[in-house]
Amino acid sequence: MNDRTARVSIRILEKEYQVACPVEERTDLLDAAEYLNSKMREIRESGAVMGLDRIAVMAALNLSNELLKHKKTGGVGSDTEAELVDKMRLLRERVESAITRGKQMEI
């Protein structure tokens, strides 16, 4: 890790994950993790979905749906479609990596 990368500890559904990100994106990552945690808690507490993997997929689908609705109404701001796709890909990779690490820890 270099001076421009931070290792950030985030907590989602009582599990802690270490995530590397650019220093200038640390606050955004923490905000995103808090938002994701709240959405995953809502899904878990509804009782309709069981298992961390399924809860994560449902949360990702819900967040993607919110983003697409926001995009259709023109509320995307200055991000281009390519930038949004890159951000969604990065978020997906981070979630998949966190889930993989969580599975490795449970074994």
C-alpha positions as CSV (number, residue, x, y, z in Angstrom):
1,M,0.0,0.0,0.0
2,N,1.3,3.5,-0.8
3,D,0.8,6.9,0.7
4,R,-2.2,7.5,-1.5
5,T,-4.0,4.4,-0.4
6,A,-5.8,3.9,2.9
7,R,-6.8,0.7,4.6
8,V,-10.3,1.2,5.9
9,S,-12.2,-1.0,8.4
10,I,-15.9,-1.2,7.7
11,R,-18.6,-3.1,9.5
12,I,-21.5,-4.7,7.7
13,L,-24.0,-6.9,9.5
14,E,-21.7,-7.4,12.5
15,K,-18.8,-8.5,10.2
16,E,-15.7,-6.4,9.9
17,Y,-14.0,-6.0,6.5
18,Q,-10.7,-4.3,5.6
19,V,-10.9,-2.4,2.3
20,A,-8.2,-0.5,0.5
21,C,-9.2,2.7,-1.2
22,P,-7.6,6.0,-2.3
23,V,-7.1,8.3,0.7
24,E,-9.4,11.0,-0.9
25,E,-12.3,8.4,-1.2
26,R,-12.1,7.2,2.5
27,T,-15.1,9.3,3.6
28,D,-17.2,8.3,0.6
29,L,-16.4,4.6,1.3
30,L,-17.4,4.9,4.9
31,D,-20.7,6.6,3.9
32,A,-21.3,3.9,1.3
33,A,-20.6,1.2,3.8
34,E,-23.0,2.8,6.3
35,Y,-25.7,3.1,3.7
36,L,-25.2,-0.5,2.5
37,N,-25.3,-1.8,6.1
38,S,-28.6,0.0,6.7
39,K,-30.1,-1.5,3.5
40,M,-28.8,-5.0,4.4
41,R,-30.2,-4.7,7.9
42,E,-33.6,-3.7,6.5
43,I,-33.6,-6.8,4.3
44,R,-32.5,-9.1,7.1
45,E,-35.0,-7.7,9.5
46,S,-37.8,-8.2,7.0
47,G,-37.3,-11.9,7.4
48,A,-38.0,-12.5,3.7
49,V,-34.3,-13.3,2.8
50,M,-32.0,-15.6,4.6
51,G,-28.2,-15.8,4.3
52,L,-25.6,-13.2,3.9
53,D,-25.0,-13.9,0.2
54,R,-28.7,-13.5,-0.7
55,I,-29.1,-10.4,1.5
56,A,-26.0,-8.8,-0.3
57,V,-27.5,-9.6,-3.7
58,M,-30.9,-8.2,-2.8
59,A,-29.2,-5.0,-1.4
60,A,-27.2,-4.7,-4.6
61,L,-30.3,-5.1,-6.7
62,N,-32.2,-2.5,-4.6
63,L,-29.3,0.0,-4.8
64,S,-28.9,-0.5,-8.5
65,N,-32.7,0.1,-9.0
66,E,-32.4,3.3,-6.9
67,L,-29.5,4.4,-9.1
68,L,-31.3,3.7,-12.3
69,K,-34.5,5.5,-11.2
70,H,-32.3,8.5,-10.1
71,K,-30.6,8.4,-13.5
72,K,-33.9,8.4,-15.4
73,T,-35.1,11.5,-13.6
74,G,-31.9,13.3,-14.5
75,G,-30.5,13.4,-11.0
76,V,-27.2,11.8,-11.8
77,G,-25.2,15.0,-11.6
78,S,-21.9,15.4,-13.5
79,D,-21.0,11.7,-13.6
80,T,-21.0,10.2,-17.1
81,E,-22.5,6.8,-17.8
82,A,-19.0,5.3,-18.1
83,E,-18.0,6.7,-14.7
84,L,-21.2,5.3,-13.1
85,V,-20.6,1.9,-14.7
86,D,-17.0,2.0,-13.3
87,K,-18.2,2.9,-9.8
88,M,-20.8,0.2,-9.9
89,R,-18.2,-2.4,-11.0
90,L,-15.8,-1.3,-8.3
91,L,-18.6,-1.5,-5.7
92,R,-19.6,-5.0,-7.0
93,E,-15.9,-6.2,-6.8
94,R,-15.6,-4.8,-3.2
95,V,-18.8,-6.6,-2.1
96,E,-17.7,-9.9,-3.8
97,S,-14.3,-9.6,-2.2
98,A,-15.7,-8.9,1.2
99,I,-18.1,-11.9,0.9
100,T,-15.2,-14.2,-0.2
101,R,-13.1,-13.1,2.8
102,G,-16.1,-13.6,5.0
103,K,-16.6,-17.2,3.8
104,Q,-12.9,-17.9,4.2
105,M,-13.1,-16.6,7.8
106,E,-16.1,-18.8,8.6
107,I,-14.3,-22.1,7.5
